[in-house]
């Protein structure tokens, strides 16, 4: 993946002399795929790794390369929503994105099915880049009790109003950490389906939490 030289903003990309009328003329194939999946300059939506690679090539190397491209791609400087799923970012990829100097602080972040694991969640939970996220979807990322505790104690995710952790493995202890979280006190929506939460104590703690007082929708099964 090659970096575009002197690519500063949307106006330059779309209106610069030779490439007027063809804003993707100076982009690599991968950069073009990114650019064409930016909606209204505000939404980056990449839900299919096959935009970039074949079915048997959605490796961790792909995820790392994609993260590297996204973290240093100026046309993303105005987005408000990031939706990247099924691209195998892994903990390495989220670390690269977290260090980006180009990405703005978004309010909607969907990173489902990216094999982030607990290590990746710890990076996300400690990163100031995500401090304005209100809606966070981390479904199917192999998150355990450790990752749930990182989210629950995060110093930056204090503005979350919606959290989706469907089909992870946070268990009873992870659920209890969330139920007792000051960080997550603004949650209105919480989906913990498919997380191996079995004890009635943990379920009751969520339902009757003195921390999650704004919660209107709770799904736990």
Secondary structure, DSSP 8 states (H G I E B T S, - for coil): ----TT---HHHHHHSGGGTT-TTTTS-HHHHHHHTTEETTTEEEE--GGGTS-GGG--HHHHHHHHHHHHT-GGGTT-SEEEE-SS--HHHHHHHHHT-SS----SEEE--SS--HHHHHHHHHT-GGGTT--EEE--SS--BHHHHHHHHT-SS-TT-SEEE-TT-B-HHHHHHHHHT-STTTT-SEEE-TTS----HHHHHHHHT-SS-TT--EEE--
